[in-house]
Amino acid sequence: MAKRSFDVTAVWDAEAKVWYSQSDIIGLHVEAETLPEFLDLVRDLAAELIVANHLSPEDIAGTPLRDLIPAVVIHGAPDATAAE
């Protein structure tokens, strides 16, 4: 069975003035100027990338849907509020 939980961390780059992702979701590379924009992008992209890069055809065909839906946990950097 595929992994059930994935982590995404929002990291603030003060020099570039963008949020960027650190994640265990293969292919997820997000940059955004605001934290809400970052969160929207992660929500839009995470599920598609998990299906494409973490689930085999056997997983999809042989597993009940309720067991295929993973958790995506989004973490903010400790200084997240200071950057906004």
Backbone hydrogen bonds, N-H to C=O, Kabsch-Sander energy under -0.5 kcal/mol:
donor,donor_aa,acceptor,acceptor_aa,energy
6,F,71,A,-2.8
8,V,73,V,-2.8
9,T,22,Q,-3.0
10,A,75,H,-3.5
11,V,9,T,-0.6
11,V,20,Y,-2.9
13,D,18,V,-2.8
14,A,12,W,-0.8
17,K,13,D,-2.0
18,V,13,D,-1.2
19,W,32,A,-3.8
20,Y,11,V,-2.6
21,S,30,V,-1.6
22,Q,9,T,-1.7
24,D,7,D,-1.6
26,I,24,D,-0.7
28,L,25,I,-2.1
29,H,27,G,-0.9
32,A,19,W,-2.1
38,F,34,T,-2.2
39,L,35,L,-2.7
40,D,36,P,-2.3
41,L,37,E,-2.3
42,V,38,F,-2.5
43,R,39,L,-2.6
44,D,40,D,-2.2
45,L,41,L,-2.3
46,A,42,V,-2.8
49,L,45,L,-2.2
50,I,46,A,-2.4
51,V,47,A,-2.4
52,A,48,E,-2.4
53,N,49,L,-2.6
54,H,50,I,-2.3
55,L,50,I,-0.7
55,L,51,V,-0.7
60,I,56,S,-2.3
61,A,57,P,-2.6
62,G,58,E,-2.4
63,T,59,D,-0.9
67,D,64,P,-1.5
68,L,64,P,-0.8
68,L,65,L,-1.2
69,I,65,L,-1.3
71,A,4,R,-2.8
73,V,6,F,-3.2
73,V,71,A,-0.6
74,I,72,V,-0.6
75,H,8,V,-3.6
75,H,73,V,-0.6
77,A,10,A,-0.9
80,A,77,A,-2.2
82,A,79,D,-0.7
83,A,79,D,-1.0
83,A,80,A,-0.6
84,E,80,A,-0.8
